Each structure stands twice: as structure tokens, then as C-alpha cells.
Amino acid sequence: MNQTSSNGFGPPSGKVEPPLSLLCELTYRCPLQCPYCSNPVGFARTGAELSTEEWKHTLSQAAQLGVVQAHFSGGEPLVRHDLVELVEHAHQQGLYINLSTGGTLLTRSLVASLKQAGLDSIQLSLQGADPTLSDEMSGSKGSFSKKIEVAHWIHEVGLPLTLNVVLHRRNIDQLEAILVLAEQLHAERLELANTQYYGWALLNRASLLPTRLQLERAHATLARTRERLRDKMEILWVLPDYYETYPKPCLGGWAQRFLTVTPDGLALPCQVARQLPMLVFPNVKEKTLEEIWFHSEAFQKFRGVEWMPEPCRSCPRRFIDFGGCRCQAYLLTGDPARTDPVCMYSPDHWLIEKAVEEAQENGEKTLTYRTRGASRRLTANQPVGVAGGVWEKLGSG
């Protein structure tokens, strides 16, 4: 299924292809309190979660639309008691199913039940290579030892295991130990995700952004180990955005391949897009996924290249990075249509240079943990249902 974009937006062919992947953010509830979480700072003020039947209807529509992968995430998806039922339904729709979890709510029997229901793989998060740092970053004592136990259960039942480690100033120097741990836990895939500065991570940027020297050491460590593990474990390195020459390509372009549905039913072209207050995103309770993907004004807003300002409009990279991240452009400049400041040609690149310079000079600062209380306090003037953030306090100043 494909349709021609009616307003000039879309890929060079003029065709809007159906999405390939659906991220199901089942809930914003979570027993962990990671200070780099990409969930909106105002998560405590969102509306009611979709019901089991509403999620099933959404999954069925996604499969009919052409989606081939469903990723269950959160928050912590395991706080929902219908997860096995949702996995089973997604499996019946012919979808490849991945579960992203912190693992602390898993039991051995639940791992087996999820596999029996049709789960294809599990992504387990780790916050560090040892219990002290890992428990500190997750805000949950004992979480590290539970995660290690869970990793062994996943291996025992024969599910492919991906370990996800968000890298930042406080744990990047543990990279060698993280690589050893991943090998010991029989991970098929290790995702080394340098922190992306949205949500709570942007709030804590001064304490999380590593120095250039730390990144250089990490690169050297990775190079030494990657070749040795080449036939044993796939290692993905998510680029450290603030230290790159060009911006990341926003999931292959705004609303090109990926679709997110939030706990309260908003449909987004990426998981942090609800932080753009000038866009009205449709809700799956009110519109079909087909209507949303092909006809929603918010989804068409930044599709393709016609919306681009200079220097993006005439740049030969415009079909490579699509102007960069719209959410990052807004969070740093207040305008989602501006060139991503990460780009060396952006007139706002000085914002990135300033943040990097401060990272070389500043020591660690106090972290603001992702708690419901902090969420309510930081967004005290926002109404229920508005889950944006406090970006006006961070902005270009």
C-alpha cells in the first residue's frame, strides 16, 4: 500500500510508503527512575492508558497497514497485566515482536509465558557494569542483580537477548567491563546507545554529557573488542549526537518508516514528538492508523524536503539526514523547522559547541531522577493530558 502525498511532502518518488515498525509505549509507569529517560518530563500528567481492546485494535490495524514489527516499550511494559495477551494478539497478526524492559518485574515463568505467546526477542536495559553504579542510575537498589538473573532466564528459554546500555559521563568509562559482561550473559546483540538529549536526559544534560576525551577512550576500547566478538555478538554504537559533524536522520526521515503510539493513544512519527506543542497529534481512539499515517497534518508537516529552510534545502545531504531531528531543533532553538543545531552548517551550531565546551569544564552535577513527584513538580502549570516538558527553561540561553 502506498499513496501519493497530496501537499508536496514525501520522499523523492512522491509516494508515501506504509510504516514498517510500530512502537507501542504501553505505559509511562516504571519502577526505575533513570535520569536519562526519553519519556516526557510531564508523563505524570498524561491521560488514561489505552485498554487491552484498544491496543489489540491498534495492533490489528498496524498489521493491515503493512507494519511488520511491533516493539512493546514504556515506561515498563511489564506493569501491565495484559502483556502476555497483547503479545499473543500481535503474534496472531503475523508481527515480529520485541519487548524492551528494565527486567526487574520479570519472573522465570513469565519469560516462558511470553515466549509461548509468540515473543520473538527481548531487549534488556543495563545502567552500568556493576551494582553500585547501575543501582544508583536506576534509582532502584538491587536492580542490577535482578537484571543479571533475568538475562540468564532469557538465555535458558532460547529467546534472543539484546542488551541496551545508555552511555553517558558516569558510565562510559566502564565500557570495557560492559563488553565483558555482555559476552558473559550470552547477548546476541549489544546496543551502546550514547545518550540522546530529550526528556529527562535534556534536563540532566550538564551531568550526563561525556567529555571528548571520554568518547575517544570509548572508541578505542570498542575498536579493540569489536573485531574479537565479530562472529559472536553484534555491537551497535548509537552516535554521540553532540560530537558529530552532521545530524542523525530522524528515524530515516519524519514519518517515513516508524510509527509510535503513546500510552494514552497519541500517534507520533517518533517517540519524543509530543514535545512539539505547535503540532496537534491525532489519537488512535478517534482515527484509524491509515488515516493518521497518510492524511494527518502533523505527520505530513516535515515529510520529505519541501519544508526545509536553508542551508538544508540546497544541501546534497538533504536526502541522507532529512535536516536532522525536528524535536532537537525545537528543544534547542524553539523552532522545529530550523536546521538541527548538531549540523556544522546550522546557524545555531554554537548551541552544541557551548554545551560541549561546558561538558569539558564542568564536574558532575546533581541528577533529577524520573519520578512521578518530579514530573508533577516540574510541570505544575500544565493541565492533565499535556505531557510536554520544561524546555523553555533550557532553551538557547
C-alpha positions as CSV (number, residue, x, y, z in Angstrom):
1,M,0.0,0.0,0.0
2,N,1.3,3.5,-0.8
3,Q,-0.2,6.8,-1.6
4,T,0.9,10.0,-3.3
5,S,1.4,12.9,-0.9
6,S,-1.2,15.5,-1.7
7,N,0.7,18.5,-0.4
8,G,4.1,18.1,-1.9
9,F,5.6,16.4,1.2
10,G,7.1,13.0,1.0
11,P,10.1,11.1,-0.4
12,P,11.6,12.0,-3.8
13,S,9.3,9.5,-5.5
14,G,6.2,11.3,-4.2
15,K,5.0,8.1,-2.7
16,V,4.3,7.7,1.0
17,E,5.1,4.1,1.9
18,P,3.3,2.4,4.9
19,P,5.3,2.2,8.2
20,L,7.4,-0.8,8.8
21,S,7.6,-0.6,12.6
22,L,5.2,0.2,15.4
23,L,6.5,1.3,18.8
24,C,3.8,0.6,21.4
25,E,4.5,2.6,24.5
26,L,2.1,0.7,26.7
27,T,2.6,2.8,29.8
28,Y,4.7,5.6,31.3
29,R,4.6,3.8,34.7
30,C,8.0,2.4,35.7
31,P,9.7,1.1,38.9
32,L,13.0,2.6,37.8
33,Q,13.9,6.3,37.8
34,C,16.6,6.6,35.2
35,P,17.6,10.3,34.8
36,Y,18.2,9.9,31.0
37,C,14.7,8.5,30.2
38,S,13.3,9.8,26.9
39,N,9.7,9.8,28.3
40,P,8.3,13.3,28.5
41,V,9.1,15.2,31.7
42,G,5.3,15.7,32.1
43,F,4.5,12.0,32.0
44,A,2.6,12.2,35.3
45,R,0.0,14.5,33.7
46,T,-0.9,12.3,30.7
47,G,-4.4,10.8,30.3
48,A,-5.7,7.3,30.9
49,E,-3.8,4.4,29.2
50,L,-5.4,2.6,26.3
51,S,-7.3,-0.5,27.3
52,T,-6.4,-4.0,26.3
53,E,-9.0,-4.0,23.5
54,E,-7.8,-0.6,22.2
55,W,-4.3,-1.9,22.0
56,K,-5.5,-5.1,20.2
57,H,-7.4,-3.0,17.7
58,T,-4.3,-0.8,17.1
59,L,-2.1,-3.8,16.5
60,S,-4.6,-5.3,14.1
61,Q,-4.8,-2.1,12.1
62,A,-1.0,-1.8,12.1
63,A,-0.6,-5.3,10.6
64,Q,-3.3,-4.4,7.9
65,L,-1.4,-1.2,7.1
66,G,1.8,-3.0,6.4
67,V,3.7,-2.9,9.7
68,V,6.0,-5.9,10.2
69,Q,7.5,-5.2,13.7
70,A,5.8,-4.4,17.0
71,H,8.0,-3.2,19.8
72,F,6.5,-3.2,23.3
73,S,8.0,-0.5,25.5
74,G,7.2,2.1,28.1
75,G,7.9,3.1,30.9
76,E,8.0,-0.5,31.9
77,P,5.5,-2.6,29.9
78,L,5.6,-5.3,32.5
79,V,3.5,-3.2,34.9
80,R,0.5,-4.0,32.6
81,H,-1.1,-7.3,33.5
82,D,-2.3,-7.9,29.9
83,L,1.2,-8.0,28.3
84,V,1.1,-11.7,27.5
85,E,-2.4,-11.3,26.0
86,L,-1.1,-8.4,23.8
87,V,1.9,-10.4,22.7
88,E,-0.3,-13.3,21.7
89,H,-2.6,-11.0,19.7
90,A,0.4,-9.4,17.9
91,H,1.7,-12.8,17.1
92,Q,-1.6,-13.8,15.6
93,Q,-1.4,-10.7,13.4
94,G,1.9,-12.0,12.0
95,L,4.0,-9.3,13.6
96,Y,7.6,-9.7,14.8
97,I,7.5,-8.8,18.5
98,N,10.2,-7.3,20.6
99,L,10.0,-6.4,24.3
100,S,12.0,-3.6,25.7
101,T,12.2,-3.9,29.5
102,G,14.1,-3.0,32.6
103,G,13.6,-6.6,33.7
104,T,13.0,-6.1,37.4
105,L,9.4,-7.3,37.2
106,L,10.2,-10.4,35.2
107,T,9.9,-13.9,36.6
108,R,11.2,-17.1,35.2
109,S,7.7,-18.3,34.5
110,L,6.7,-15.0,32.9
111,V,9.7,-15.2,30.5
112,A,8.5,-18.7,29.4
113,S,4.9,-17.5,29.1
114,L,5.9,-14.6,26.9
115,K,7.9,-16.9,24.6
116,Q,5.0,-19.3,24.4
117,A,2.7,-16.4,23.5
118,G,4.9,-15.5,20.5
119,L,7.5,-13.1,21.7
120,D,10.5,-13.1,19.3
121,S,13.2,-11.2,21.3
122,I,13.9,-9.2,24.4
123,Q,15.9,-6.0,24.9
124,L,17.1,-5.7,28.5
125,S,18.4,-2.4,29.8
126,L,21.6,-2.2,31.9
127,Q,22.7,1.0,33.6
128,G,26.3,0.0,34.2
129,A,28.7,-2.8,34.7
130,D,28.5,-3.1,38.5
131,P,25.7,-3.0,41.1
132,T,26.9,0.3,42.7
133,L,26.6,2.5,39.6
134,S,23.8,0.6,38.0
135,D,21.6,0.8,41.0
136,E,22.5,4.4,41.5
137,M,21.5,5.4,38.0
138,S,18.3,3.4,38.0
139,G,17.3,4.7,41.4
140,S,16.5,1.2,42.5
141,K,18.6,-0.8,44.9
142,G,19.1,-4.4,43.9
143,S,18.0,-3.9,40.3
144,F,21.4,-4.9,38.9
145,S,21.4,-8.3,40.4
146,K,17.9,-8.9,39.3
147,K,18.8,-7.9,35.7
148,I,21.7,-10.4,35.7
149,E,19.3,-13.1,36.8
150,V,16.8,-12.2,34.2
151,A,19.4,-12.3,31.4
152,H,20.2,-15.9,32.3
153,W,16.5,-16.8,32.2
154,I,16.2,-15.3,28.8
155,H,19.1,-17.3,27.6
156,E,17.7,-20.5,29.2
157,V,14.4,-20.3,27.3
158,G,16.2,-19.6,24.0
159,L,15.0,-16.0,23.3
160,P,17.4,-13.7,21.5
161,L,18.8,-11.2,24.0
162,T,19.7,-7.6,23.2
163,L,21.4,-5.6,26.0
164,N,20.8,-1.9,25.8
165,V,23.2,0.3,27.7
166,V,22.7,4.1,27.6
167,L,26.2,5.6,27.7
168,H,26.9,8.9,29.5
169,R,29.5,10.7,31.5
170,R,29.1,8.4,34.6
171,N,29.3,5.0,32.9
172,I,31.2,5.4,29.6
173,D,34.5,4.7,31.3
174,Q,33.1,1.2,32.2
175,L,32.7,0.3,28.5
176,E,35.3,-2.5,28.6
177,A,33.6,-4.1,31.6
178,I,30.2,-3.7,29.9
179,L,31.5,-5.5,26.8
180,V,32.8,-8.4,29.0
181,L,29.5,-8.6,30.9
182,A,27.5,-8.7,27.7
183,E,29.7,-11.6,26.5
184,Q,29.2,-13.5,29.8
185,L,25.4,-13.0,29.5
186,H,25.3,-14.5,26.0
187,A,23.9,-11.4,24.5
188,E,23.4,-11.8,20.7
189,R,23.3,-8.0,20.4
190,L,24.7,-5.1,22.4
191,E,23.3,-1.7,21.8
192,L,25.6,1.0,23.1
193,A,23.3,4.0,23.0
194,N,25.1,7.3,23.6
195,T,22.5,9.4,25.4
196,Q,20.1,11.3,23.2
197,Y,19.1,14.6,24.9
198,Y,15.4,14.6,25.1
199,G,13.0,14.2,28.0
200,W,14.8,13.7,31.3
201,A,18.2,13.5,29.6
202,L,18.0,17.0,28.4
203,L,17.0,18.1,31.9
204,N,20.2,16.4,33.1
205,R,22.5,17.2,30.2
206,A,25.1,19.0,32.2
207,S,25.6,15.9,34.3
208,L,25.4,13.3,31.6
209,L,27.2,14.7,28.5
210,P,30.6,13.0,28.4
211,T,33.9,14.8,27.6
212,R,35.6,14.4,24.2
213,L,38.4,12.5,25.9
214,Q,36.0,10.0,27.4
215,L,34.5,9.4,23.9
216,E,37.9,8.9,22.4
217,R,38.8,6.3,25.0
218,A,35.5,4.6,24.4
219,H,36.1,4.5,20.7
220,A,39.5,2.9,21.2
221,T,38.0,0.3,23.6
222,L,35.3,-0.6,21.2
223,A,37.7,-0.9,18.3
224,R,39.8,-3.4,20.3
225,T,36.9,-5.5,21.2
226,R,34.6,-5.4,18.2
227,E,36.8,-7.5,15.9
228,R,37.2,-10.2,18.6
229,L,33.5,-10.5,19.1
230,R,32.5,-10.1,15.4
231,D,31.2,-13.7,15.0
232,K,29.8,-13.9,18.5
233,M,27.8,-10.7,19.2
234,E,26.5,-7.8,17.1
235,I,27.6,-4.5,18.6
236,L,25.7,-1.3,17.7
237,W,27.1,2.1,18.5
238,V,24.5,4.8,18.6
239,L,26.3,8.0,17.6
240,P,27.0,10.6,20.3
241,D,25.0,13.3,18.6
242,Y,26.6,16.4,20.1
243,Y,30.0,15.3,18.9
244,E,29.0,14.6,15.3
245,T,29.6,16.7,12.2
246,Y,26.1,16.0,10.8
247,P,22.8,15.2,12.5
248,K,21.2,11.9,12.7
249,P,18.5,11.2,10.0
250,C,15.5,11.3,12.4
251,L,14.5,7.6,12.0
252,G,15.1,7.8,8.3
253,G,13.0,10.9,7.9
254,W,9.9,12.3,9.6
255,A,7.0,9.8,9.3
256,Q,8.8,7.7,6.7
257,R,9.1,4.2,8.3
258,F,8.4,4.4,12.1
259,L,5.2,5.0,14.0
260,T,4.7,5.4,17.8
261,V,1.6,5.1,19.8
262,T,1.8,6.5,23.3
263,P,0.1,5.1,26.5
264,D,-2.8,7.5,26.1
265,G,-3.2,6.8,22.4
266,L,-1.4,9.7,20.6
267,A,0.1,8.6,17.3
268,L,3.5,10.1,16.7
269,P,6.2,9.9,14.0
270,C,8.8,9.4,16.7
271,Q,8.6,8.7,20.4
272,V,9.5,12.2,21.6
273,A,7.4,14.2,19.1
274,R,4.7,15.0,21.6
275,Q,7.2,17.6,23.0
276,L,6.3,19.8,19.9
277,P,3.5,21.9,21.3
278,M,2.6,23.6,18.0
279,L,1.5,20.3,16.4
280,V,-1.8,18.5,17.2
281,F,-1.2,14.8,17.0
282,P,-4.2,12.5,16.3
283,N,-5.3,9.8,18.7
284,V,-6.0,6.2,17.8
285,K,-9.2,6.3,19.8
286,E,-10.6,8.8,17.2
287,K,-8.8,8.0,13.9
288,T,-7.6,4.9,12.1
289,L,-3.9,4.3,11.7
290,E,-4.3,4.6,7.9
291,E,-6.0,8.0,8.2
292,I,-3.2,9.1,10.6
293,W,-0.3,7.9,8.6
294,F,-1.4,9.1,5.2
295,H,-3.5,12.2,5.9
296,S,-2.7,13.6,9.3
297,E,-1.4,17.2,9.1
298,A,1.1,16.6,11.8
299,F,2.6,13.5,10.0
300,Q,2.9,15.4,6.8
301,K,4.3,18.6,8.3
302,F,8.0,17.6,7.9
303,R,7.8,14.8,5.4
304,G,10.3,14.9,2.6
305,V,12.3,18.1,1.8
306,E,9.8,20.8,0.7
307,W,9.5,22.2,4.3
308,M,13.3,22.7,4.6
309,P,15.0,26.1,5.2
310,E,18.5,26.9,4.0
311,P,21.1,25.6,4.4
312,C,19.2,22.2,4.3
313,R,17.1,23.0,1.1
314,S,20.1,23.1,-1.2
315,C,22.3,20.7,0.7
316,P,23.3,17.4,-1.0
317,R,22.7,15.6,2.3
318,R,19.0,16.5,2.5
319,F,18.0,13.0,1.4
320,I,20.5,11.5,3.9
321,D,19.8,13.2,7.2
322,F,16.5,15.0,6.2
323,G,17.5,18.1,8.1
324,G,18.2,16.2,11.2
325,C,15.9,15.9,14.2
326,R,12.8,18.1,14.4
327,C,12.4,17.6,18.1
328,Q,16.0,18.5,18.8
329,A,15.7,21.6,16.7
330,Y,12.7,22.7,18.7
331,L,14.2,21.8,22.1
332,L,17.3,23.8,21.4
333,T,16.0,26.7,19.3
334,G,12.3,26.9,19.9
335,D,11.5,26.3,16.2
336,P,11.1,22.7,14.9
337,A,11.6,23.9,11.3
338,R,15.2,25.1,11.8
339,T,18.2,23.0,10.8
340,D,19.2,20.6,13.6
341,P,21.9,22.5,15.6
342,V,24.1,19.4,15.5
343,C,24.8,20.1,11.9
344,M,28.1,22.0,11.3
345,Y,26.3,24.2,8.8
346,S,23.4,25.2,11.1
347,P,23.4,28.9,12.2
348,D,22.5,27.5,15.7
349,H,25.5,25.1,15.9
350,W,27.0,27.4,18.5
351,L,24.4,25.9,21.0
352,I,26.0,22.5,20.6
353,E,29.5,23.9,20.8
354,K,28.6,25.7,24.0
355,A,27.2,22.5,25.6
356,V,30.2,20.5,24.6
357,E,32.6,23.2,25.9
358,E,30.7,23.2,29.2
359,A,31.0,19.4,29.4
360,Q,34.8,19.6,29.3
361,E,34.8,22.1,32.2
362,N,32.0,21.0,34.5
363,G,32.1,18.3,37.0
364,E,29.2,16.1,37.8
365,K,26.1,17.8,39.0
366,T,23.1,16.6,40.9
367,L,20.7,14.5,38.9
368,T,17.0,14.9,38.7
369,Y,15.5,11.4,38.7
370,R,12.5,10.4,36.7
371,T,9.9,10.2,39.4
372,R,6.2,11.0,39.4
373,G,6.7,13.6,42.0
374,A,9.4,15.4,40.0
375,S,7.2,15.1,36.9
376,R,4.3,16.9,38.6
377,R,6.6,19.5,40.2
378,L,8.4,20.4,37.0
379,T,5.2,20.7,35.0
380,A,3.0,22.2,37.7
381,N,1.4,24.7,35.4
382,Q,0.4,22.2,32.7
383,P,-3.1,20.7,32.5
384,V,-3.7,17.0,32.7
385,G,-3.1,15.4,29.3
386,V,-0.3,17.7,28.3
387,A,3.0,15.8,28.7
388,G,5.5,18.3,27.2
389,G,8.3,19.4,29.4
390,V,10.3,22.3,30.7
391,W,12.2,23.2,27.6
392,E,11.6,26.9,27.8
393,K,13.8,26.9,30.9
394,L,16.6,25.1,29.0
395,G,16.4,26.7,25.5
396,S,19.1,28.7,23.8
397,G,20.0,30.6,26.9
